[in-house]
Amino acid sequence: MSIFEPGEGTLVVVPSLSLPQDELRRITGARCYEERLLFLLFTLRDPRVKVVYLSSAPIDPDIVAYYLSFLPDPAGAAVRLRLISLDDPASQPLTRTLLSRPDAIERLRQAVDGDAWLVPFVLSELEEELAALLGIPLYGPATSLAYYGSKSGSREVGLEAGVPMARGFGDLHSAAEIEDAMESLPGERVIVKLNDGYSGLGNAIVTKSDRSRTSFSAAGETWESFTAKIVERGAVAEEFIEHQPLYFPSALARITPGGHHDVLATHDQVLGGANKDVYQGCSFPAASQYRAEVEESASGIARVLAERGVVGLFGMDFFAMKTDAGYAALLCEINLRIGGTTHPFGAALLTTGATYDHGTGLLMVGDQPKYYTATDNCAARCLRGRSPGEVVRTVERLGLGFDHGRRTGNVFHLLGAIPEHGKLGFTTIGDSREEADELHRITRRALCGTPSSR
């Protein structure tokens, strides 16, 4: 099965990191995040699918072979796969470099065969220009709709969908507007979020009585540099939720080109960083106490976005907390792009052949539910200098690979970051929450030597 509709033809995968480059540079091995969409090679299981995959640097052949090994006919799938590298890893983002290379555009044009979709990691004017040059449609929201994926746009959509949100103000573009908003919000602390921040890196927690205690999620940020970004990009200011314990579920949804919308999955996110708001990993499904509330809100948001013409995969982040009346889920933001939970979900869905049961919120293979735990941030010095193939062979020798019979085990990603950065990610699939979590811990210990945060 596929996570796309339609589920056949040629997928032209453009994993360009067309995001604010100042924040992107703060992510270790950022360029290797182009490999997060390699899970789409699993769609080659269907003989009607072809994949053309772009990258700024060549992908290690052992990594490609690893992904194809999950398929019943790796050799046949390889024939339907075309890898196109620009051999220019330092030039970012990928799509901008591609558009300056007529030779690469021509190679890409020749590789597109029959009905095709351009699948971007994140959609910008660059990807729209590329799709127009190729004469193929985009599987993603038009840039004219990008506002709805900003922090301010998220509040507008949430209000129209009638979903609960923290109190706050959007479309703030000056220090004076931020000051007024902060003074109007309850509590001693407020959170200010840049409209186009991602992975939590555009956030700041401000203490009203002592601005020197402002805590920025991005290292090296100052109030002066942050204010300049507010003027340029816009921001929201919201009450800081002090409630403890606080949970961080998310939902993944899809809107097809025909306007059909559905929720694909819910997750509990694992967050880290100075303010505990930087994405590190996730577990599926979200906890049963608030899963239904998250899915109901996500469905309402997807409906509003579908009515406004959005197409593609996107995520929504929430806060969840226990109240006297039960658990409440508050919308945090909408991410109109492929996000951190997309590749774990895609890997689990496509390797197990599962289907999502909206009634239970579970992935089901027959009458067997599937659970998974995923990380983007498994790092250790001992991994540096090793090759992706060596690491894959090691985990398989230790019995920590993927069991195709039981449809459980590990699916690795970000393998290209191992040699230079000693970093990789993996999704651990089990037949129970306990099995997935335990195998995840064992795998992390085997790779890193000592436990660390996801």
matplotlib code that plots the C-alpha trace (Angstrom):
import matplotlib.pyplot as plt

x = [0.0, 1.1, 0.8, -0.1, -3.2, -2.9, -0.6, 1.0, 3.1, 6.4, 7.3, 9.9, 11.2, 12.9, 14.0, 15.3, 15.7, 14.1, 13.9, 15.5, 19.2, 20.3, 18.3, 19.1, 22.9, 22.2, 21.2, 24.0, 24.4, 21.5, 22.3, 21.9, 18.3, 17.7, 17.8, 14.8, 12.5, 14.3, 11.5, 9.6, 11.8, 9.5, 6.7, 8.6, 7.0, 4.2, 5.4, 3.3, 5.5, 8.7, 10.9, 13.2, 15.2, 17.2, 20.2, 22.9, 25.5, 25.6, 23.8, 26.0, 25.1, 24.9, 22.2, 20.2, 20.7, 19.5, 16.2, 15.6, 16.3, 12.9, 11.2, 10.2, 12.0, 15.0, 16.4, 13.1, 12.7, 16.2, 15.2, 12.4, 14.6, 16.6, 19.0, 20.2, 22.9, 24.1, 27.5, 27.4, 26.8, 27.9, 25.3, 22.0, 19.1, 19.0, 16.3, 18.0, 21.1, 19.1, 17.4, 20.8, 21.9, 20.3, 22.1, 20.6, 17.1, 17.4, 18.5, 15.5, 13.1, 14.3, 13.8, 10.2, 8.0, 4.3, 2.1, 4.2, 4.0, 6.7, 7.0, 8.9, 10.1, 8.9, 7.3, 8.6, 8.6, 11.7, 9.8, 6.9, 9.3, 10.8, 7.4, 6.5, 9.7, 9.0, 5.3, 4.2, 1.9, 3.1, 2.0, 2.0, 0.3, 0.7, 2.9, -0.1, -1.4, 1.8, 0.4, -1.8, 1.3, 2.8, 2.3, -0.1, -2.0, -2.3, -4.2, -6.5, -7.2, -7.6, -10.1, -12.2, -12.1, -13.2, -10.4, -9.0, -5.8, -3.7, -4.6, -2.5, -2.0, -0.8, 0.5, 2.9, 5.6, 7.3, 8.9, 6.1, 3.4, 5.2, 5.4, 1.6, 0.7, 2.9, 1.4, -2.1, -1.4, -1.8, 1.1, 4.7, 6.1, 5.0, 6.2, 7.0, 7.3, 8.6, 6.0, 8.3, 10.3, 10.6, 11.6, 11.1, 14.2, 12.2, 10.9, 11.7, 10.3, 10.2, 9.9, 8.0, 9.6, 13.2, 13.8, 17.4, 16.1, 14.7, 15.4, 15.9, 15.6, 18.3, 21.8, 23.5, 20.2, 19.8, 16.8, 18.2, 18.7, 15.3, 13.5, 15.0, 13.5, 10.1, 10.1, 11.1, 9.0, 6.3, 5.5, 2.9, 2.9, 1.0, 0.5, 3.2, 1.4, 2.9, 0.6, 2.5, 2.6, 2.3, 2.2, 3.1, 1.0, 0.8, -1.3, -0.4, -3.0, -3.4, -5.4, -5.6, -5.7, -9.4, -10.0, -10.5, -9.0, -8.2, -6.0, -3.3, -1.8, -1.4, 1.9, 3.5, 6.5, 9.8, 11.1, 14.6, 16.7, 17.0, 13.2, 12.2, 10.5, 12.9, 11.8, 13.8, 11.6, 8.1, 6.1, 3.0, 0.2, -0.5, -1.7, -5.2, -6.2, -6.2, -5.8, -9.5, -9.4, -6.3, -7.7, -11.0, -9.3, -6.9, -9.8, -11.5, -8.3, -7.8, -11.4, -10.8, -7.5, -9.1, -11.8, -9.0, -7.3, -4.4, -3.0, -0.5, 0.8, 1.1, 1.4, -0.2, 1.3, -0.7, -0.3, -2.3, -3.0, -5.3, -8.1, -11.0, -13.2, -10.6, -7.8, -7.7, -5.7, -4.7, -3.5, 0.1, 0.9, 0.3, 3.2, 2.2, 5.1, 6.5, 7.6, 9.4, 6.7, 6.1, 9.1, 8.6, 4.9, 5.8, 8.5, 6.1, 3.2, 5.1, 7.2, 4.4, 1.5, -0.6, -3.8, -4.8, -8.0, -9.7, -11.8, -8.9, -6.2, -3.9, -2.0, -3.4, -2.0, -5.0, -6.0, -2.4, -1.8, 1.6, 3.4, 6.6, 9.2, 11.4, 14.4, 16.2, 19.0, 21.0, 24.6, 27.9, 31.6, 32.2, 30.0, 32.1, 34.3, 32.2, 30.4, 26.6, 27.0, 29.2, 26.7, 23.7, 25.6, 26.5, 22.9, 21.7, 24.4, 23.2, 19.6, 18.5, 17.4, 14.0, 12.1, 10.2, 8.2, 6.9, 7.0, 8.8, 12.2, 14.3, 14.2, 17.1, 17.4, 19.9, 22.5, 24.5, 25.3, 27.2, 30.8, 31.1, 28.8, 28.3, 24.6, 21.6, 17.9, 15.7, 12.1, 11.5, 8.3, 6.8, 3.6, 3.1, 4.1, 6.4, 8.1, 8.8, 10.2, 12.4, 13.9, 14.4, 16.4, 18.5, 19.3, 20.3, 22.6, 24.1, 24.8, 25.8, 27.2, 25.3, 21.7, 20.9, 17.8, 16.0]
y = [0.0, 3.6, 6.8, 8.7, 8.9, 8.0, 5.1, 4.5, 6.2, 8.0, 9.7, 12.5, 12.9, 16.2, 16.2, 19.8, 21.5, 24.7, 26.2, 29.1, 28.3, 30.0, 27.6, 24.6, 25.1, 24.4, 20.8, 18.3, 16.6, 18.7, 17.8, 14.2, 14.9, 14.7, 10.9, 11.0, 10.5, 7.3, 5.4, 6.2, 3.5, 1.1, 2.2, 0.3, -2.9, -2.0, -2.8, 0.1, 2.6, 4.2, 6.5, 9.3, 10.4, 13.7, 14.4, 17.0, 14.3, 10.7, 8.2, 5.4, 2.3, 0.2, 2.5, 2.0, -1.7, -1.7, -0.1, -2.3, -5.4, -4.9, -5.6, -9.0, -8.2, -5.9, -6.4, -5.5, -2.5, -1.3, -1.1, 1.2, 3.5, 6.4, 8.3, 11.7, 13.4, 17.0, 16.1, 19.5, 18.8, 22.3, 24.1, 24.4, 24.1, 21.3, 22.7, 26.1, 24.3, 22.0, 25.0, 26.5, 23.2, 22.8, 19.4, 18.1, 19.4, 17.5, 14.3, 14.6, 15.3, 12.2, 10.1, 11.1, 8.5, 8.6, 10.0, 11.6, 13.6, 15.8, 15.0, 17.7, 17.6, 21.2, 23.2, 26.7, 28.8, 26.8, 23.5, 25.2, 26.5, 23.0, 21.3, 23.9, 23.2, 19.4, 19.8, 17.6, 18.4, 18.8, 16.6, 19.4, 22.7, 25.6, 28.4, 30.7, 28.5, 28.4, 30.9, 28.2, 26.3, 29.3, 29.8, 32.7, 30.7, 27.7, 29.9, 31.1, 27.6, 26.3, 29.0, 28.2, 24.5, 25.1, 23.3, 24.3, 26.4, 28.2, 31.9, 34.0, 36.5, 36.0, 38.1, 40.1, 41.9, 44.3, 44.4, 46.7, 44.3, 41.5, 43.6, 44.4, 40.8, 39.5, 42.0, 40.9, 37.2, 35.6, 34.1, 35.1, 33.4, 33.5, 31.7, 33.6, 31.6, 32.7, 32.1, 29.8, 28.2, 24.4, 21.6, 24.1, 26.1, 29.3, 29.5, 31.7, 31.4, 34.9, 35.8, 39.0, 40.4, 39.7, 39.6, 38.5, 35.1, 34.6, 31.0, 30.4, 27.0, 27.8, 28.1, 31.5, 33.4, 36.8, 39.0, 41.5, 38.8, 37.2, 40.5, 41.1, 37.8, 38.7, 41.9, 39.9, 36.7, 37.5, 35.6, 34.6, 35.1, 32.6, 31.8, 29.4, 26.3, 25.5, 22.5, 19.4, 16.7, 18.0, 15.7, 16.4, 14.4, 15.0, 13.9, 13.1, 13.8, 13.6, 15.6, 14.0, 15.9, 15.2, 16.9, 13.8, 14.2, 11.7, 11.3, 8.7, 8.4, 10.0, 10.0, 11.1, 13.2, 13.1, 16.6, 17.8, 20.9, 23.8, 24.4, 20.8, 21.8, 20.5, 17.3, 14.2, 11.3, 9.8, 6.8, 5.4, 5.5, 8.5, 7.6, 6.3, 8.9, 11.7, 10.0, 10.4, 14.2, 14.7, 12.8, 14.6, 18.0, 16.9, 15.8, 19.2, 21.0, 18.8, 19.6, 23.3, 23.0, 20.7, 23.4, 25.9, 23.8, 22.3, 19.0, 16.6, 15.2, 17.4, 17.3, 19.0, 19.3, 19.5, 19.9, 17.4, 17.6, 16.1, 18.3, 17.8, 16.8, 14.4, 15.0, 18.1, 18.5, 22.0, 22.8, 24.0, 24.4, 23.0, 21.9, 21.9, 19.6, 16.2, 16.3, 14.3, 11.7, 11.0, 8.8, 6.5, 6.2, 5.5, 3.0, 1.1, 1.2, 0.1, -2.6, -4.3, -3.7, -2.5, -0.3, 2.4, 1.7, 4.9, 3.2, 2.1, 4.5, 1.5, 0.1, -3.3, -6.3, -8.6, -8.8, -7.9, -4.3, -2.7, -0.2, 1.7, 4.0, 6.2, 8.5, 10.9, 11.4, 8.3, 9.6, 8.3, 9.0, 5.3, 5.5, 8.1, 6.9, 3.7, 3.1, 2.7, -0.8, -1.8, -0.5, -2.2, -5.5, -5.2, -4.7, -7.5, -9.8, -8.9, -9.9, -6.2, -5.9, -6.5, -9.8, -10.1, -13.0, -11.3, -7.8, -6.4, -5.0, -1.9, 0.2, 2.6, 6.1, 9.0, 6.4, 8.8, 10.9, 8.0, 8.5, 12.2, 12.8, 9.4, 9.9, 7.9, 7.3, 4.3, 3.2, 0.1, -1.8, -4.3, -6.2, -4.3, -1.0, -2.8, -4.8, -1.8, 0.2, -2.6, -3.4, 0.4, 0.6, -2.5, -1.2, 2.2, 0.5, -1.6, 1.4, 4.0, 2.0, 4.1, 5.3, 8.8, 10.9, 10.2]
z = [0.0, -0.3, 1.8, -1.4, -3.5, -6.4, -5.4, -8.8, -11.4, -10.9, -7.7, -8.3, -4.7, -4.1, -0.4, -0.6, 2.8, 1.5, 5.0, 6.8, 6.4, 9.6, 11.8, 9.5, 10.2, 13.9, 13.1, 13.2, 9.8, 8.3, 4.7, 5.5, 6.3, 2.5, 3.2, 5.5, 2.5, 1.4, 3.1, -0.2, -1.9, -0.1, -2.5, -5.2, -3.7, -6.1, -9.7, -11.0, -9.1, -10.2, -8.1, -9.1, -6.1, -6.1, -3.7, -3.4, -2.9, -4.0, -1.7, -0.5, -2.5, 0.7, 1.9, -1.3, -1.1, 2.5, 1.6, -1.4, 0.7, 2.4, -1.0, -2.4, -5.7, -5.0, -8.5, -10.1, -7.8, -8.7, -12.4, -11.5, -9.3, -10.7, -8.4, -9.6, -7.6, -8.1, -6.6, -4.8, -1.1, 0.1, -2.1, -0.3, -0.7, -3.2, -5.4, -5.8, -7.0, -9.3, -11.0, -11.8, -13.5, -17.0, -17.4, -14.2, -15.2, -18.5, -16.8, -14.5, -17.4, -19.2, -16.1, -15.7, -17.4, -17.7, -14.9, -12.2, -9.0, -7.6, -3.8, -1.9, 1.7, 2.1, -0.7, -1.6, -4.8, -5.8, -5.9, -7.7, -10.4, -10.7, -11.2, -13.8, -15.7, -15.6, -16.4, -13.5, -10.5, -6.9, -4.1, -1.6, -0.7, -3.1, -1.7, -1.9, 1.0, 3.0, 5.5, 7.0, 8.0, 9.8, 13.5, 12.9, 10.2, 12.5, 15.0, 12.3, 11.0, 14.6, 15.3, 12.2, 13.0, 16.6, 18.2, 21.6, 21.7, 24.2, 24.6, 22.3, 19.5, 15.9, 13.1, 15.3, 13.3, 15.7, 19.2, 20.3, 19.2, 21.0, 24.2, 24.1, 23.4, 26.3, 28.7, 27.7, 28.4, 31.8, 33.8, 34.4, 31.3, 27.7, 24.6, 21.4, 18.2, 14.8, 12.1, 10.0, 12.8, 12.6, 15.0, 17.9, 16.8, 16.3, 19.9, 22.9, 26.4, 28.0, 31.7, 31.8, 34.9, 33.8, 30.1, 30.7, 31.7, 28.2, 27.1, 23.3, 21.8, 19.2, 20.6, 20.2, 19.8, 21.5, 22.0, 19.4, 16.7, 17.6, 17.3, 13.9, 12.8, 14.2, 12.1, 9.0, 9.4, 11.9, 15.1, 17.6, 21.4, 23.5, 27.2, 28.5, 29.7, 33.2, 33.7, 34.8, 33.6, 30.0, 27.0, 23.4, 21.0, 17.2, 14.3, 10.7, 8.0, 4.2, 1.7, -1.7, -5.0, -5.1, -1.8, 0.4, 3.8, 6.6, 9.6, 9.1, 12.6, 16.0, 17.9, 21.2, 20.5, 22.4, 22.8, 23.9, 23.8, 26.3, 26.4, 25.8, 22.5, 19.9, 18.1, 18.9, 18.1, 18.6, 19.6, 17.9, 18.8, 21.1, 24.5, 24.7, 27.3, 24.7, 21.4, 20.4, 21.2, 19.1, 16.1, 16.3, 16.3, 13.5, 11.4, 11.8, 10.9, 7.8, 6.8, 6.9, 5.0, 2.3, 1.8, 1.2, -1.4, 0.5, -0.9, 0.6, 3.8, 6.9, 10.6, 13.6, 17.1, 20.3, 24.1, 26.2, 29.9, 32.5, 33.7, 36.2, 33.2, 31.7, 29.2, 27.0, 23.8, 22.6, 19.1, 19.1, 15.4, 11.9, 9.8, 6.1, 5.0, 5.5, 9.2, 11.8, 12.2, 8.5, 7.8, 10.9, 9.9, 6.3, 7.3, 9.6, 7.2, 4.1, 5.7, 7.6, 5.1, 7.9, 7.7, 10.1, 12.1, 13.0, 15.6, 17.7, 16.4, 15.7, 12.8, 12.1, 10.2, 10.2, 13.9, 15.1, 16.1, 15.4, 17.6, 17.1, 18.7, 16.6, 17.0, 14.7, 17.2, 18.1, 18.2, 19.6, 19.0, 18.4, 15.3, 13.6, 10.8, 10.3, 7.1, 6.8, 5.5, 8.4, 10.9, 9.2, 9.1, 12.8, 13.9, 11.7, 13.1, 16.6, 15.7, 15.8, 12.2, 10.7, 11.0, 7.8, 9.1, 12.2, 10.6, 13.6, 14.3, 13.2, 10.1, 10.0, 8.4, 8.3, 7.7, 5.6, 8.7, 10.3, 8.9, 9.6, 12.5, 14.2, 14.0, 12.7, 13.3, 13.5, 13.9, 16.1, 15.3, 17.8, 18.4, 21.7, 23.2, 25.6, 22.8, 20.7, 23.6, 24.9, 21.5, 20.9, 24.2, 23.4, 19.9, 21.3, 23.8, 21.1, 18.8, 21.4, 24.2, 26.8, 27.0, 25.9, 25.2, 22.0]

ax = plt.figure().add_subplot(projection="3d")
ax.plot(x, y, z, "-o")
ax.set_aspect("equal")
plt.show()
